[in-house]
Each structure stands twice: as C-alpha cells, then as structure tokens.
Amino acid sequence: MRTRLSDTAHQLPRAEEAESILRSCVHCGFCNATCPTYQLTGDELDGPRGRIYLIKEMLEGNEPGEGTQQHLDACLSCRACETTCPSGVDYHSLLDIARPELERRVPRSPRDRLLRRGLRALMPHPRLFAALMALGRLARPLAPAALKEKIPARVPSAGHWPGGGHRRRVALLAGCVQPALSPNTNAATARVLDRLGIGAEVWSGAGCCGAVDYHLGGHLDGQATGLARAKRNIDTWIAALDDGVEAIIPTASGCGAFIKEYGKVLADDPAYADKARRVSEHTRDPAELLAEEDLDSLTVHTESRLAFQCPCTLQHGQRLAGVTESVLTRLGFDLTPVPDAHLCCGSAGTYSITQPALARQLRDNKLDALESGQPDAIATANIGCQMHLGAAGRTPVKHWIELLDQALSEMLDRD
C-alpha cells in the first residue's frame, strides 16, 4: 500500500512504524473473512481492511469524523485478522498508534468521556472494584435488566492456598477484577501447581497489567498510565526473577497477552527495554506451563463434557490456539467440538460495556457454537470472557483450571 503521511503525522512518536505497517498491507481482504464485526454488519469499514484505509486517510491529512471514530470503536482488537493475514500486518499496533490521534481530533460526547474515564478509574483498582461490586449486588434487585447482567452473584472463596517449600516457584498475577468476580481462580491454580511440585506466589508490588489504560485511554496520557503500571510490575517481577522465580503466570489470558507485549511497547525506553523484554520472555500462560509437565498426577476420570472457549487473547494475541485444549484432553476431559472457534465472544476487555449491542450479538452467536456439542460446562481462560458468557445465564462458565481443581478434589473425596 502506497502512503503519503502528512507533515503532522510525521511528527507522531511512532510515525515510521505506522507507515511501515500501512505499507505491509496488500488489501487482499482475507482479514474480513475472520473479522467478527464484519461478519455481523457486512460493512467494509467494519473490517480490518476498511479500518486500515480510514487510518491511512487520517494520517495522510484527511479530517476524520464521527464515522471514523465509530468504525474504530467497533473494532474488538481481537487480532483474528493478524492470525489470518498472509502479509503479517501488525494491525493492533496500528490501532494503538491511530487511536490517540483520532481522540485528539474527534471529541467524544460527555457521556462517552465519562464512561471511559469511569472504567479507567475503577477497573485497575481491585479494592475499589470489589467495594462497588458489593454495593451493586445489594442494589441488583432494583437495577434495570441491562445492568443486572453486569453484576454477577457473589462467588464464595473456597479451598486453601497451599504452603510453600517447593524448589520450583512461579509468580501469579492477582488481577484487577478477578479477585472480586472469580476469587477461586488463583487459589485453584496454586493447588494444581502444588501437585506438580511448583509453589505459586503473589508478589505484592505487582498490580494492574496496564492493558485497560493503554488500550482504552485513547489519549497518549492513557497509554502513559498503562506503561507506568507496566513499569511498576516489571520492577516487581525482575526482583522475583532474580530471587529464583522461574516464570510469571497471569491466569487471565488478557493480562498475559499484554504482559508479553511489555518488551515491544517499552522497546524504546532505555531504562526499561531490557527488563521489559526479560519479563515478557518469562511470562507463561498456565496451559503453557502444564503442557511441558508430566501430568500423570493430575489425570482425572470424569464423564463431564466440556466446551473450551479459547479467548482471542490466547489464540490470536499469544498464538496459543490448541494448547489448552491439548492439556485438557491429556488430563482426561472430554472436549466437545466448537464451530467457528476463532470468532470473538464480544467481551474484549471493556468492549461489552462500550459496545453492548454488538457484544450481545457476538455472545449469543458464541454460546450457540459452544453449546452445539451439548457440553455440561464451558471452560475458558479469561475472566472477561467468563463473566460475559456467564451473564447470559445459559451453560455454566468457569476458568478451566478451576474445573480441573474441582475434578481433582472430587476424585480425592471418592477415594
């Protein structure tokens, strides 16, 4: 693709990168075949190729309008297009470059600004999020239906966190919303790893991975806040790695995808480039870790049928499609087939809140696909997908490692 970036665009911090990405696109359209929003609307501008053209026009000096903003906002950033693209177009990085410039040039409505600021102020803070969720549950009976489904019932914590003493150690990321919405996930992970002789620790200096601010902030200050959060985590985890921890384990694949990008987004920071790369290289999804282990001690005997929903951040962001499914099969679970498994469920971080109509359509389609094999439960690897799919009140949805921990406990009870 030929480009003629404007003088203004050439002043952007990542102008050369944007131009390189634009020029790598050969406008073949393969991306549209796997784009969830294009499948829903059939609008060229709701597919990656059309959005790339909109970004190109803006960077070449054409004035963007609300239409450009709407089409880019409708993008899930699921990265299915990247998995499909024969030219290797780094689409999500182009979005990260374009969105702050679009935000600067096309003002949002007061309502939209308030919503986005509220999400950024709330989601990265676990205690505040938990407190507001508790208040929301009290008011849930009086809430409108659209709000009710965003307030899941309280899940009581269950089970113990195993003690230390193992030679092998990993650092778990506690997460932002996960402790309030699914408090058993990390403890279940710790118990499963304990059976493999691996101790799981939560290092208190680590907090929000930074993805919400970086991707939702729009303005460069949002990206700066996201990077500041990343740097705080890097400082904590470098100390952990120096202390003998072998890996950083985020149990939410959305966090994992962004942490694995630390090395890229901080590549030009002289103080953090090397440290960020080291943290990214040592970040592993739980399934990645288990895939390399002897799983005989974890084998379960269950007649329960599972449908695995592979989150976009796992299959497209981390390029780990099939890894969790293989692990679950090795462990003894019966997995049902899932048609169109590459398509997004509509959660996509905060997307289900900022784009509720599209998100609901995508969720219903995804649930139809997941339930086509008549599973007893749906397993996932990301808290956002878990809450979004579970809110429909259809088949139960849990993190796959919780289901494994539950099956192992049931086996012990039977013995």
N, C-alpha and C positions, 0 to 999 in steps of 0.2 A: 504494500500500500504506500503510495507516494504521500509525503506530508510537507506542509509549509507552515510550521509553527509561527505564530505571531511573535513580535518582539516582547510583548508582555509575557507570553507563555515561556519564552526562552529564559525568563528571569525566575521561573519557579525552581524550587530546590531540586526537583527530580525531573527536570525538563528532558535531559538526554535519555533517561530511562523511559519516559513516556513516549518519546519519538521512536526509540528502538522497538518498543512493544507494538506501537501502531504499525510500523513498517513490517513487522513479522507476520501480520495478518494478511492472508491471501484471499479473503472474503469468500471462502468455499461454501460456508453455510452448514458444515457438519455440526457445528455447535448448536444450531437451532433444533436439531433432531433430539438433543438430550436436555434442552433448557426447559425447566418446569413451567416457567411463566409463559414462554412462547407456546407451549403445548396447551395452555389454558386459553390464551387470548388470540393466538394466531396473528398477532401484530408483530411485524418485523422489528419495530422499535422496542418490543418487549423480549427480544432475543439478544444474545451477546453480539452478533454482527451489527445489529442496528444500534445498540448502545455504544459500540466502538465508534461507529460513524458519528453519533451525537457528541462523543468526547472529542473526536478529531475536529469536528466543526468548531467546537468551543475553543480548543487550543489553537486553532488557526485564525481566531479573531471574530468568528460569528457570535452574536449575542445569544446566549441561551435563555430560555424562558421556563415557565412553569411546566410545560410539556416535557422538556429535558429532565427537569427535576423529578417529575412523576415516573418517567420510564426508568431512571436510575434508582429511584427509591424502591421501585417494584422488583429490582434485582435482589435475589436471595443471598448472593455471594456464596452459592453452594459449590461452585467450581466444577460442576459436572461438565461444563464446556471445556475446561482445561484437560480433563481426562480424555475427552473426545478429540480435541484439536490436533490435527496432523502436523501443524506448524509450531506447536509448543507456545502459543500465545499466552503470556503471563497476565491473564485478564484481571485477576483480583488485585494485582499490584497497580494496574492501570486505573482501576476504580479508586484505590487508595490515594492516587495522585490527583485524580479528577474531582473527587467529591469535595475536598476543601475549597477548591477554586470555584466550583459550582455554588457552594454555600455562600461564598463571598459575593458572588454576582447575582444570585437569585434569592431574595429574602424569603424566609418562611413565614407562615401565618403565626400570630401569637400563640394559638393553641398548639401548633406543631412544635414550636420552640419550647414551650412549657413542658410538653410531653417528653421530649428528648432530654431536656435538662433534668427532669424528674427521674428518668431512667438512669441517667449517669450519676445522679446524686444518691440513688437508692441501691442499685444492684451491686456495686462493688463493695458494699459495707455490710458484712454478714449480720452483725448485731442489730443494726437499724432495720435491715430487711426482715429479720426474724421477728422483731417487735411489731412492725407494721403488718406482717402476715398474721400474727396473733390477733391484732385488732381487727383485721379483715375477717378472720374466722368468726369472731364474735358478731360482726355485722352481716355476715353472709346471708342469713335468712331474709334480710330486708333488701339485699342487693339485686339489681337487675340481672337477667339471665346471662348476658354477655360478660358481666363482671364476675358472677358466681363461678364460672368455669375457670377463671384465673386464680381462684382461691381454693386450692385443694384441701381436703381434710387433713388434719394433723396425723402424722405417722409417728407413733411412739418409738423411741430408741429401744433397740433390743440387742442383747448379746454383749459380750465383753470385748475389750481391746486387749489382745494378748500381750504378755510381758516381753521384755527384750531378751538379750543374751545371745542372739544369733550372730555368727561371724559375718554373714551377709546382711546388708542393710540397704533400704531404699527410703527416699523422702517422698511422702504423699503430699499432694496439694489439697488442703482442706476444701477450698472452693468458696464461692461467694453466696450463692443461693442454695446450693446443695445441702448444707447442714440444716437448713430450715425445712426444706422440701423433701429430702430423702436422707435423713440422718443416719441410716444404717449402711449406706453405700461404702464409705471409707472403712468403717469397722469390719464389714464383711470382707473387704479387700485385705485388710490386715490379718484376718483369721485365715483366709485362703493362703496368703503368702507365708504365714506362720507354719502351715502344714508342709510347706516346701523348704523350711529352714531359712526363711528370709524375714528379717524384722522390718516392720514398717513404722516410720516416724513422721510426725508432723512438725516441721521447723517453724517456730512461731513468727519469725521475721518475714515469712512469705505470705502474701495476701493476694488480692485480685490479680489475675494474669495480665490485665490491661486491655483485653480484647474489646470490651464494651466501649470504653472511651476512644480507643484507637479507630474503631470502625463506625461508631455511631456519632462521634463528636462533630464530624463534618469539618469544622474549622480546624486550623492547624493546632489550636490550643487543645483540642480534644485528642489529637494524635500525640501531642507533647505530654499530656497527662497519662495516656496509655503507656508511653515509653518510660515515663518516670516510675510507674508501677512496675514495669518490666525490670528496670534497673534495680529497684529495691529487692525484687525476687532474685535477680542474678547475684547480688551481693550475698544474700542468704544462702543460696544454693551452691555458690562457689565455696563458701565455708563448709557446707555439708559435704561436698565432693572432696575437699581437702581433708576432711575428718574421716574419710573412708566410705561414705555412702556411694553405692555403685550406680544409682540411677534416680532420676526424678520421675515420679509416677503421678500424672493427673488422671483421676478416674473419669473426668468429663472430657470427651474427645474434643469438644470445642476449645477448652483450655489447652489441651495438648497440641492442637493444630497451631495455635498462636505462639505457644512457648517454643515450638520447633521452628518458628519464624524469627525468634529473637536475633539469631545470628545474621539474618538478612536485613531486618529493619534497623539494626544498630551497626551495620557493617561500616558506616562512615563515621562512627563515634570512636575517636582514638582511645578514650578511656575504657570503653566497654566492648569494642568489637571482638577481641579475643575471648573475653569472658562470656559474652553472649553466645558466641559460636560453641564454646565448650558446654554451656548449659543446654543448648539446643541438641547437640550431639549426644548428650546423656539423658535426654528426655524420652521416655518409652510409654506407650500405651500398655495397660495391664495385659492385654492379649499378646502384645509383642513379647513381653517378658515370659508369659506362660508358654508361648509357642516353642521356646528354646529349652524348656524344662522337661524332666521326666515326670509325667503326670499320673503315674500309676497310683500314687497315694491320694489322688483327687477323683479317681474314676467313680462315677455314680451309676446306680441302677434305678432308672426311673421310667415310667410309662408316659410321663408328661411330654406333650408335643409343644415345641417352641417355634415361633416365627421370629427370626432375628431381623430387626430394623437396623441396617448399617447406616449410621449418621453420615451426612455429607462431609463433616469434618474428619471422619475416619476414612471413608473410601476415596474422597476426592482431595481433601486437604492434606491428610497424612499418607495417602496412597496405600492403605492397608485393607483394601477390599478382600474379603475372603479369609483374613487371618483369624478373626474372632469366630467365624463360622467353623473353621477347621479345628480350632481349640475346643469349641463346644461339642463337636462331633467326636473328637478324641476322648472327651470326658464322659461320653455316654448319652448325650442328649439327642433326641430325635428332632431334627430341624425340618420344618415344612418349607416348600418352595415359595418364593416371593416374586411375583411378576413385577417387572419394571423397578427392580430394587435400586436402580441408580437415581431415581427421582426423589426430590426433597419432600419431607413431610410437612414443611411450612413453618417449622419452629424458627430456625435460622437466627439464633440469638434473640434479638428483640423484635424480629420481623412479625411474629404473631400478634404483637401489640401495636406496631406501627402500620401494619397492612393486614388487618383482621379478616377482611373478606377473602382475599387471595389465600391467606394462610388456612382458612377454614376449608376452602375447596381442596387445597393440596392435602390437608389432613384427612378429609373424607376419602379421597382417592387412595391415599397411602394405606388407610385402615382397610379399605376394601381389598387391596392387594395382599396385605399381611394376613387378613382373615380368610382368604380364599382357600387356604390349606387346612382350615378348621383347627388352629392351634389352641392349646389350653391357656397359653400366656404369650405375651410379646416381650422379647428381650431387646434391650437397646444398650448403647454405650455413652449416652449423653443426657444430662439432666434436662436440658431444654426440650429435647425430643420426648423424653419420658413424661414430662408434665403436659406437653402439648397433645400428645396422643392419648394420654390417660384422661385428659379433661373431657373427652368425648363420652366417657362412661360406657365404653364397649368392652373389649377384651382387656384384662389387667395388663399393665405395662410396668416392668421393673428393669433395673440395671442387670445385665447378665451375670455379673459377679455376685449379686445378691441372690439370684436364683441358684447359682452353684453352691453358695454357702448354705442356703436353705436346704438343698438336696443332701448335702453332706451331713448336716445336723439331723435330718430325718433318718438317714442311714444309721447314725450313731444311736438314735433313740430306738430303732428297730433291733439293733444288736444288743 
